[in-house]
Amino acid sequence: MKKFALASLGIIAAIVAVANIGSIAALALSAAAVFFGLHYVRKSGSGFVRFLAGFVLVIGILSGISNIPAFIGLLAAAGAYYAWRTWKKEKRADDPIIDADPFTKFEKQWNEFTK
């Protein structure tokens, strides 16, 4: 039952993340606008360039804040990643080759070579 819930969570989260990929791209553009606006506000010496860069900075911040579907998509992508990592960890725990002793596999291979 745990694997079914984990698979359901992963599939639903992946579908939501893919559905919001456009919003995530818009959020990335907003973040780039904020980064470049902040960079040029701090670096410029001219008042007009500083005003334009501040305007770009404010537009980027407002665009990023208003982009709620992108935040939902990022949370869904994180949920899908969590489900995938947990699924892989459970598969590794069921693997009989992995043991608590790190030399078990080496000893098994050494016995195969010496036969």
N, C-alpha and C positions, 0 to 999 in steps of 0.2 A: 504494500500500500504506500510505503514511503517513496519508492521509486516512481510510482504512478503520479503522486503529488508533485514530485520533483520534476518529472517530465512535463507535466501539465503546466507548472510554473514557468519552466524554460521555454516551452512552445508559445504560450500566451505572451510572455515578456518579449520574446524575439519578434512576434508579429506586431506588437505595439511599437517596439523600437524601429522596425522597418517602416511602419506606417508614418512615423514622425521623423523620418530621415531628412525631409525638406526643412522642417522646423529646426532640426539640429544644425543643418548647414547655415540657415539664417542666423542662428545663435552664434555660430563660429564667425560669421561675417561681422556681427555686432561686437564680438569680443575683439576682433582685429581692429575695428574702428575705434574702440575704447583704447586699445594698446597704442595705436598710432597717434590718436588725439592726445593722450597723456604724454607720449614721448615728445611730440612737437610743442606742447604747452610748456614743458619743462626746459626744452632745448632752445626755443626761439628767443630772439632778442627784440624782434619787432612787435609792436602792439597789435597791428592788423593781423599778422600771422598767428599770433597768440589767440586773438579773438576767433579766427576761423578754426583753429585747432580745438579750442574750447567748445565751439559749436558742434564740431564733429564728435567730440568726447561726450557731450550731453545727449546728442542724437543716438550715439551707440549705447549709452547707458539706458536710455528710455526704451530703445528697441530691445535690448537684452532683458530688461525687467518685464516688458509686456509679452515676451515670448514664452508663455507658460507651457504650451505643448512640447516645446523642446526640453524643458526640465522634466516633464513626464516621460519623454522618450529616453532621456539620459538615465532616469531611474529604472526604466524598463530594461535598458541595455545592461545596467549594473545587476539587475535581478537575473537576467539571462546568463550573464557571466558567472554569477554566484551558483546558479543551478548547474551550469556546465562544470565548474570546478568541483562541486560537491559530487556530481555524477562520476567524474574522473577519479576522485579520491575513494569513492566506494568501490569502483572497479579495481583500483590498486590494492585495496584492503582485502578483496576476495582472491587476489592472485596468489597461488600457492608458492610461487618462486620467491617472492619477497618475504623475508623472514627477519626476525629480530637480530640474528647473528649475520654480520655482513660477509663472513667467510663461507657461508653455506653454499652459495652458488659457485664460489671459487673451488671449494673442495669437490663439488659435484663435477665440475668441468675437468679438474685435475684427474679425477678417477676415470673419466672418459678418455683422456689423453693417454694415460698410462696402461690402459687395457690392451 
